[in-house]
Amino acid sequence: MGEPTGRHVFCSNRAHFGNNAPSSNINRPYTLRKIQKKCATSRYFVLKLSVLVGLGTTLAACKPAVESDPAPEVAAASATEEEPVLHCGNDGQLSADIYGAITTRLEWNKNELACNGMPRPGGRGARLRFAGIVGDGERHIAIIIAIPELTHDSSGTELESNVTLIEEGNGRFFSTPDLNNCLTDITSLVALGVSSGRYSISGVLYCVSPLPEINGKSSVSIPELHFSGLMDWGTS
């Protein structure tokens, strides 16, 4: 996944979405909706431009719904390749390029990643949390993907999502204001055992607009994020 250039609409795997490079105009975010596409076997996003009247006023009015962090302390994995890895599964991983107020490449494997997957409060859908250490080892980042329509049978579906990025220790929060900006393609959802309620889950997150900072004026962009982790439907 290369760094995007120019503010064009482009095709990536199963999604059409807009460029979110640092040079993009964050005052003009896109919203997305799913449609049937004729040029391939999956669906694209259709991007619809909406004009914001004043960034500061709009961010205050949006009041992004930040998903609460179920585990605020980043517990970096200490297991070796020979030891069992239970918190993210044996295939646990996350990879993404982040641009904007935080610019970094995330390439976390199962031994560098902390994971949580649980039902959302109120029982609607679920949320996935991935956390790890970047850069010089002093920056802790957590990413929470809230998927209201996620069920036990969601494998092979594309679901609208709310995304929150937290820079832990510095108290910085970035979050999508609604479900119109990000979509998660659930590529695999497999039960682990007959009655444990635990599943392995994999997918790709696509976001067409930046995540504005809560109580701040900056933003971060996550155009595409690949993940594998665990989902426990019995956790509250």
N, C-alpha and C positions, 0 to 999 in steps of 0.2 A: 504494500500500500504506500504509494508515493505521496509527497506533500502536494496538495492541490494548488493550482495556479489559476488566477483569473476568476471572476465570479460568473461561471457558466453552469448550465445544467449538464450533468454528465451521468453516465450509466456505470453502476458498480454492483456486480452480482445481481441481486433481485430488486435493486432500488434505483430510482432516479432521484437525485437530490442535488441541492445547491452547494457551491463551494463555501467553505468556512475558514479560509486562510486568514492569517492575522491582518492582512491588508483589506479584507472584506469590510463593507459598510454595515456595521452591526445595527445601525439605525433603521435598516430595512430588512427585518427578518422574513423568512418564508414560513408558510404553513403547508402542511402536507395532507393528502388524502390518498387512499389506495384505489386503483382502478385496474381493470383487465388490460393487459398490453397485448399487442398483436405481433410484436417483433421477436418474442422469445417465449419460453415456456413458463415464466413466472410473471409477477406483477411489478410495475414501476410505481414510483411516487409521482404525483402531479403537484408541482410547486405553484402556489398562488401568492403573488406579491401583495403585502398589505403595508400601508404607510403608517409609521408611528409619528405622532405629534409630540415631539420633545421626549428625549430618552429618559431623563430623570422623572418626569411626570408619569410616563407610561410604566416604568419599572415600579414606581410606588403604587400605581393603580392595579397592576397585575397581581401583586402579592403572591409570588410563586409559592406553591405548596411544597415546602421542603419535606422530604421523607425523613422521619426521625431515624437516627443512627442506632440500630439495635445493639451494636458493640463498639463504643467510641474509642476504645484503646486498640491500636493495631497490634495484633498478635502475630508476629512474623513466624513462619514455619521453621522448625528446627530439625525436622526429620531428614534423614539421608535418603539416598535413592533406594537403599535396601530395606528401610523401615516403612511400615504402612502409613499412608497419608489419608486421614479420615476427614479432616475439616474441609477439603476441597475435592476429594476423590483422587484416584490415581491418574486421572486425565485432567486435573485442574490446571487452568492456564487463563491468562488474559493478555491481550495485545491491543494497543491503540496508539495513535498519535494525537497529542493534545496541543492545541494552539491558543494563543492569546495571553491572558494574565499569567497563566502557567503554560509553559511550552516544554514538552518533554515527550520522549518515546517510552511507553510502558511495554515491557516484555517480561511479564511475570510467569514463572512456572509454578508447579504445585508446591515446591519447597520455599517459595518466596511470597506466597499468596495466602491471605486469610479470607475465608468465605463464610457467608451465612445465607440461607435461603429459607424463607418462612412465609406463612400467610400474612397478608396485610391486616391492620386493625379493622375490625368490622367484618372480616371474612371475605372481602372482595378481592380476588386475585392474590398475588404474592409479590414479594420484593426480594431482590437478590443484592447482596452486599459483597463487594470485592475490595480488599485493602492490601497495601504493601508500601514499601519504601523505595524512593526514587533518588536520583542524583547522587549526592555525596553521602547518603545514608541518614541525613538529618530531616528530610522532608517525608512526612507520612501522608498518603493520599487514600481516601476511601471513595468509592463510587457506588451509589445505590440506584438500582434500576427497579422502579415500581411498575408492575404490569397488572392493571386491574382486571383484565379478561383472561389471565393465565389460569388454566385448569389442569387436571391430571392428564387430559387428552389433547393438549395443545401442540404436540409435535407436528411440525410441518405448517404452522400458521404464522402469520405476520400480525403482531399486536401492538397497538398504540401504547406508548410508555412515557412515564415521567422520570427524569434523570436528575440526580443531585450529586455534585462533586464537592467533597469536603477536604480542605487542607488542614489536617488535624494538628493541633498545637498552636496554629496561628489564628484559629477561629474564622477562617474564610469559607464561605458557602456560595456555591454557584448552582442554580437550579432552573429547569425549564418552567415557564409559567403555567403551562397546561399540557394537554396530550396531543397537540397539533404539530409538535416539532420533532418528535423521535418515534421510531418504530423498531420493535425487536422481532427478528425472524428466528423463531424457535426451530432449530435444525434437528434437535434430538431431546427426548424426554423419556427416560427409561427407568422403570421401577427397580429398586435394589431390594430384592426379597419379596415375599408374598404379602406380608402385612405390616412391614416396618414403617410405611409412609414416607420413606426416603427414596429420592429419585436422583439420578445424574441428569444434568441439564446442560445443553450447549446451544449457542446461538450467536447471532450477529446483531448488534445495535447500530442503527443509522440515525443521525441527527442532522436536520437540514438548517438549523439555526443555532447561534451561540447560546450558551447558558449564562444569563446575566447574573452578576454578583448580588447577593442579598445585602442590602445596606451598603452598597458600593457602586462604583461607576464603570467597572471593568467587566470582562466576560471571558469565558473559555469556550472553545469549540471542540467537539468530539465527532468528526464526520463518520467514523466507522470504528467499531470496537468488537473484537471477537472474544468470546469467553466460554469456559467450561467450568462447572462447579457442581454443588449439591443443592437440592431442594428438599426440605423436611416439612411435609404437610402436617405433622403432628406437633410442631413447635408453635407456641403462641407468643 
